[in-house]
């Protein structure tokens, strides 16, 4: 099973939406084959989103590769220059940059 963007920015607007997405994911687990693998690709848009439930349940192993070495706003960039990373931060705004580049939707609070 390959899940790509199970959680979207629009699906974390309130607890009821998060619950619906989580329930849809739960139902989809009946579609897996015995011994099959699961791969999830996506952006964390909320600290308590469906991905948190999935990780907490041990359904997938989280692999998080941030745009900076230490996952912070001002950390040393990985794969792109510091100038380009700063440009992305300006263009995206803090919340989107935090979610998409640092893989932490709460990093915009720091």
Backbone as CSV, one residue per row, in Angstrom:
resi,resn,N_x,N_y,N_z,CA_x,CA_y,CA_z,C_x,C_y,C_z
1,UNK,0.848,-1.170,0.000,0.000,0.000,0.000,0.893,1.232,0.000
2,UNK,0.612,2.132,-0.881,1.315,3.407,-0.912,0.286,4.505,-0.681
3,UNK,0.486,5.233,0.387,-0.373,6.368,0.726,0.408,7.639,0.435
4,UNK,-0.158,8.515,-0.366,0.507,9.760,-0.718,-0.414,10.922,-0.360
5,UNK,0.028,11.758,0.559,-0.750,12.909,1.030,-2.120,12.523,1.582
6,UNK,-2.121,11.553,2.468,-3.346,11.163,3.171,-3.911,12.361,3.920
7,UNK,-3.028,13.127,4.526,-3.405,14.344,5.245,-3.088,15.536,4.354
8,UNK,-4.034,16.457,4.261,-3.810,17.687,3.504,-4.024,18.878,4.425
9,UNK,-3.633,20.017,3.964,-3.816,21.233,4.762,-5.299,21.450,5.077
10,UNK,-6.162,21.114,4.131,-7.595,21.293,4.308,-8.209,20.283,5.275
11,UNK,-7.550,19.141,5.461,-8.129,18.089,6.303,-7.780,18.218,7.784
12,UNK,-7.092,19.284,8.161,-6.734,19.473,9.575,-7.346,20.749,10.146
13,UNK,-8.404,21.227,9.519,-8.998,22.500,9.933,-9.747,22.414,11.258
14,UNK,-10.165,21.208,11.639,-10.842,21.028,12.925,-10.752,19.568,13.345
15,UNK,-10.987,19.269,14.624,-10.854,17.890,15.114,-11.749,16.886,14.384
16,UNK,-12.926,17.320,13.960,-13.842,16.418,13.247,-13.255,15.984,11.905
17,UNK,-12.619,16.903,11.201,-11.988,16.549,9.922,-10.831,15.579,10.139
18,UNK,-10.035,15.828,11.165,-8.925,14.914,11.469,-9.474,13.529,11.779
19,UNK,-10.541,13.472,12.550,-11.169,12.188,12.897,-11.655,11.459,11.644
20,UNK,-12.266,12.176,10.705,-12.760,11.564,9.471,-11.621,10.980,8.640
21,UNK,-10.533,11.717,8.542,-9.383,11.221,7.777,-8.804,9.986,8.457
22,UNK,-8.701,10.023,9.772,-8.175,8.866,10.506,-9.068,7.655,10.292
23,UNK,-10.369,7.835,10.364,-11.301,6.727,10.149,-11.207,6.181,8.725
24,UNK,-11.043,7.054,7.738,-10.886,6.605,6.356,-9.619,5.771,6.210
25,UNK,-8.541,6.204,6.874,-7.301,5.425,6.830,-7.513,4.059,7.497
26,UNK,-8.187,4.044,8.641,-8.453,2.777,9.341,-9.201,1.803,8.434
27,UNK,-10.215,2.296,7.742,-10.996,1.444,6.838,-10.121,0.915,5.701
28,UNK,-9.212,1.737,5.212,-8.363,1.326,4.093,-7.416,0.192,4.465
29,UNK,-7.178,-0.010,5.741,-6.234,-1.052,6.152,-6.738,-2.451,5.824
30,UNK,-8.024,-2.605,5.548,-8.548,-3.903,5.106,-8.146,-4.227,3.677
31,UNK,-7.582,-3.272,2.969,-7.193,-3.486,1.573,-5.781,-4.046,1.442
32,UNK,-5.072,-4.172,2.539,-3.692,-4.642,2.480,-3.634,-6.163,2.379
33,UNK,-2.569,-6.648,1.769,-2.339,-8.082,1.675,-1.485,-8.530,2.847
34,UNK,-1.675,-9.768,3.260,-0.846,-10.298,4.340,0.611,-10.291,3.901
35,UNK,1.457,-9.735,4.756,2.877,-9.645,4.442,3.235,-8.474,3.547
36,UNK,2.243,-7.715,3.136,2.500,-6.565,2.270,3.146,-5.421,3.042
37,UNK,3.720,-4.520,2.322,4.368,-3.358,2.935,3.482,-2.132,2.794
38,UNK,3.719,-1.187,3.688,3.012,0.093,3.638,4.039,1.204,3.550
39,UNK,3.802,2.134,2.651,4.653,3.310,2.527,3.754,4.542,2.557
40,UNK,4.151,5.526,3.367,3.378,6.760,3.466,4.283,7.933,3.127
41,UNK,3.750,8.819,2.325,4.458,10.018,1.913,3.525,11.177,2.205
42,UNK,3.995,12.183,2.906,3.098,13.293,3.164,3.691,14.351,4.064
43,UNK,2.939,15.405,4.210,3.320,16.557,5.009,2.503,16.599,6.279
44,UNK,3.170,16.833,7.399,2.475,17.013,8.676,1.948,18.435,8.728
45,UNK,0.613,18.590,8.704,0.004,19.908,8.731,-0.526,20.281,10.107
46,UNK,-0.552,19.326,11.028,-1.066,19.584,12.377,-0.380,18.602,13.323
47,UNK,-0.089,19.054,14.533,0.635,18.184,15.477,-0.167,16.960,15.890
48,UNK,-1.501,17.006,15.807,-2.334,15.861,16.184,-3.089,15.291,14.992
49,UNK,-2.482,15.320,13.822,-3.149,14.842,12.615,-3.166,13.315,12.540
50,UNK,-3.722,12.808,11.464,-3.813,11.359,11.260,-2.441,10.708,11.253
51,UNK,-1.440,11.384,10.700,-0.093,10.814,10.703,0.389,10.545,12.129
52,UNK,0.043,11.403,13.070,0.427,11.169,14.467,-0.192,9.867,14.969
53,UNK,-1.469,9.672,14.660,-2.140,8.430,15.069,-1.449,7.213,14.466
54,UNK,-1.127,7.301,13.191,-0.495,6.189,12.481,0.871,5.872,13.087
55,UNK,1.651,6.904,13.352,2.983,6.714,13.949,2.858,6.170,15.366
56,UNK,1.947,6.755,16.163,1.764,6.298,17.544,1.326,4.838,17.614
57,UNK,0.563,4.382,16.631,0.095,2.991,16.601,1.154,2.028,16.078
58,UNK,2.252,2.580,15.596,3.330,1.735,15.079,3.020,1.132,13.720
59,UNK,2.095,1.740,12.987,1.711,1.217,11.678,2.782,1.475,10.622
60,UNK,3.558,2.513,10.810,4.678,2.825,9.916,5.850,3.318,10.757
61,UNK,7.023,3.210,10.188,8.211,3.762,10.827,8.446,5.148,10.233
62,UNK,8.485,6.144,11.082,8.677,7.510,10.595,10.117,7.725,10.152
63,UNK,10.234,8.283,8.964,11.529,8.723,8.446,11.353,10.182,8.074
64,UNK,12.031,11.037,8.784,11.846,12.475,8.634,13.160,13.088,8.178
65,UNK,13.153,13.687,6.991,14.344,14.302,6.428,14.057,15.787,6.202
66,UNK,14.549,16.592,7.096,14.264,18.022,7.062,15.234,18.778,6.156
67,UNK,14.888,20.011,5.856,15.708,20.852,4.977,16.929,21.417,5.680
68,UNK,16.992,21.255,7.013,18.180,21.676,7.755,18.700,20.492,8.562
69,UNK,19.967,20.517,8.870,20.601,19.402,9.572,19.888,19.080,10.883
70,UNK,19.535,20.118,11.633,18.919,19.891,12.942,17.405,20.121,12.961
71,UNK,16.804,20.383,11.798,15.363,20.563,11.721,14.852,21.888,12.257
72,UNK,15.748,22.867,12.428,15.331,24.174,12.939,15.314,25.202,11.813
73,UNK,14.636,26.308,12.071,14.518,27.391,11.085,15.871,27.907,10.609
74,UNK,16.796,28.042,11.539,18.090,28.643,11.222,19.222,27.628,11.129
75,UNK,18.867,26.355,11.029,19.882,25.317,10.963,20.624,25.310,9.634
76,UNK,21.684,24.540,9.582,22.489,24.406,8.370,21.679,23.674,7.305
77,UNK,21.545,24.253,6.109,20.733,23.641,5.052,21.287,22.305,4.559
78,UNK,20.377,21.461,4.095,20.720,20.190,3.481,20.242,20.244,2.029
79,UNK,21.091,19.944,1.102,20.801,19.821,-0.330,20.617,21.135,-1.096
80,UNK,20.339,22.240,-0.436,20.232,23.521,-1.128,21.034,24.570,-0.361
81,UNK,21.282,25.677,-1.011,22.079,26.726,-0.373,21.271,27.447,0.706
82,UNK,21.982,28.093,1.595,21.333,28.883,2.651,20.499,30.005,2.035
83,UNK,20.995,30.579,0.945,20.270,31.651,0.276,18.941,31.155,-0.286
84,UNK,18.962,29.996,-0.933,17.733,29.440,-1.511,16.757,29.040,-0.412
85,UNK,17.263,28.495,0.681,16.389,28.124,1.789,15.730,29.363,2.388
86,UNK,16.495,30.437,2.546,15.943,31.689,3.063,14.892,32.257,2.107
87,UNK,15.128,32.113,0.825,14.162,32.570,-0.175,12.854,31.766,-0.067
88,UNK,12.973,30.475,0.071,11.788,29.631,0.233,11.011,30.032,1.491
89,UNK,11.722,30.289,2.559,11.077,30.691,3.815,10.287,31.993,3.626
90,UNK,10.883,32.958,2.932,10.181,34.224,2.652,8.954,33.986,1.781
91,UNK,9.120,33.199,0.738,8.041,32.970,-0.215,6.900,32.148,0.381
92,UNK,7.230,31.122,1.136,6.222,30.206,1.664,5.505,30.743,2.895
93,UNK,6.174,31.577,3.653,5.644,31.985,4.946,6.038,30.950,5.987
94,UNK,5.977,31.331,7.240,6.509,30.470,8.301,5.766,29.153,8.461
95,UNK,4.424,29.170,8.408,3.668,27.931,8.631,3.922,26.897,7.536
96,UNK,3.805,27.296,6.281,4.013,26.356,5.181,5.471,25.897,5.153
97,UNK,6.403,26.812,5.366,7.821,26.448,5.413,8.068,25.431,6.530
98,UNK,7.504,25.675,7.697,7.674,24.759,8.827,7.145,23.373,8.495
99,UNK,5.951,23.333,7.918,5.331,22.047,7.601,6.073,21.326,6.482
100,UNK,6.363,22.022,5.399,6.924,21.347,4.233,8.435,21.198,4.247
101,UNK,9.148,22.127,4.821,10.606,22.065,4.775,11.218,21.512,6.063
102,UNK,10.569,21.788,7.190,11.089,21.300,8.473,10.298,20.091,8.982
103,UNK,9.194,19.786,8.290,8.351,18.639,8.624,7.825,18.718,10.047
104,UNK,7.570,19.936,10.474,7.065,20.194,11.815,6.130,21.399,11.764
105,UNK,4.811,21.166,11.785,3.888,22.290,11.653,3.913,23.256,12.832
106,UNK,4.599,22.899,13.895,4.674,23.797,15.055,5.959,24.612,15.056
107,UNK,6.856,24.394,14.126,8.144,25.100,14.114,7.971,26.589,13.860
108,UNK,6.842,27.006,13.310,6.625,28.431,13.042,6.436,29.224,14.327
109,UNK,6.283,28.543,15.446,6.098,29.230,16.739,7.402,29.633,17.389
110,UNK,8.507,29.130,16.864,9.793,29.425,17.492,10.406,30.698,16.994
